[in-house]
């Protein structure tokens, strides 16, 4: 519960921080998702090395990362793009999110090892 609360607060701050760029693109959600992917990779690698206990791993992955990342918002934003006929924005946003997300998890694992 503590991790989720912190993650949610960080997600809010990330969205606010990215909103000042004034882009017509969900940069706050993208940033939270990519950063969350990096963090979950780090936390899982640390857990595998025994650097954190299983309980701390759960707090960090399920709690913090679960409260911070916003896949449901990502999905809703993509549905909005599709509903508005913005196929290019849908493809761009989905492609960037998946490619950078998978890359960030790999980087997190690599850095954590």
C-alpha positions in Angstrom: 0.0 0.0 0.0 2.9 2.4 0.8 4.6 1.6 -2.5 1.4 2.2 -4.5 0.7 5.5 -2.8 4.3 6.7 -3.5 4.0 5.4 -7.1 0.7 7.2 -7.6 2.1 10.5 -6.3 5.1 10.1 -8.6 2.9 9.4 -11.5 0.9 12.6 -10.8 4.1 14.7 -10.6 5.5 13.1 -13.8 2.3 14.1 -15.6 2.4 17.6 -14.3 6.1 17.9 -15.1 5.7 16.8 -18.7 2.6 18.9 -19.3 4.6 22.1 -19.6 6.0 21.0 -23.0 2.5 21.7 -24.4 2.6 18.9 -26.9 -0.6 17.2 -28.2 0.9 13.9 -27.2 0.6 12.0 -23.9 4.2 12.6 -22.9 3.5 12.2 -19.2 2.1 8.7 -19.6 4.8 7.7 -22.0 7.5 8.9 -19.6 5.9 7.2 -16.6 5.6 3.9 -18.5 9.2 3.9 -19.7 10.6 4.9 -16.3 8.4 2.3 -14.7 9.7 -0.3 -17.1 13.3 0.7 -16.2 12.6 0.5 -12.5 10.8 -2.8 -12.6 13.8 -4.2 -14.5 16.2 -2.9 -11.8 14.1 -4.2 -8.9 13.7 -7.7 -10.4 17.5 -7.9 -11.1 18.3 -6.8 -7.5 15.8 -9.3 -6.2 17.4 -12.1 -8.3 20.8 -11.2 -6.8 19.4 -11.3 -3.3 19.9 -7.5 -2.8 16.2 -7.1 -1.7 13.9 -9.5 0.0 10.8 -11.0 -1.7 8.6 -8.7 0.4 10.6 -5.6 -0.7 10.5 -6.7 -4.3 6.7 -7.0 -4.1 6.5 -3.5 -2.5 8.6 -2.1 -5.3 7.2 -3.9 -8.3 3.5 -4.4 -7.5 3.3 -1.3 -5.2 5.6 1.4 -6.5 5.7 0.4 -10.2 2.0 -0.6 -10.2 1.0 2.8 -8.8 3.4 4.7 -11.0 2.9 3.1 -14.5 -0.3 3.8 -16.3 -1.0 1.1 -18.8 -4.7 1.6 -18.4 -4.3 5.3 -19.2 -2.1 4.3 -22.2 -4.8 2.0 -23.5 -7.5 4.6 -23.1 -5.4 7.2 -24.9 -4.9 4.8 -27.7 -8.6 4.1 -27.9 -9.1 7.9 -28.2 -6.6 8.1 -31.0 -8.4 5.3 -32.8 -11.9 6.7 -32.1 -10.7 10.0 -33.6 -9.2 8.4 -36.7 -5.7 9.3 -35.6 -4.1 6.1 -36.9 -0.7 7.7 -37.2 -0.6 8.9 -33.6 -1.9 5.5 -32.5 0.9 3.7 -34.3 3.5 6.2 -33.2 2.5 6.1 -29.5 2.1 2.3 -29.4 5.4 1.7 -31.3 7.4 4.1 -29.1 5.9 2.8 -25.9 6.6 -0.9 -26.7 10.1 -0.4 -28.1 11.3 1.9 -25.4 9.5 -0.1 -22.7 11.1 -3.4 -23.6 14.5 -1.6 -24.0 14.1 0.1 -20.6 13.3 -3.2 -18.9 16.4 -4.8 -20.5 18.5 -1.8 -19.5 17.2 -2.0 -15.9 18.1 -5.7 -15.7 21.5 -5.0 -17.2 22.2 -2.1 -14.8 20.8 -4.2 -11.9 23.2 -7.0 -12.5 
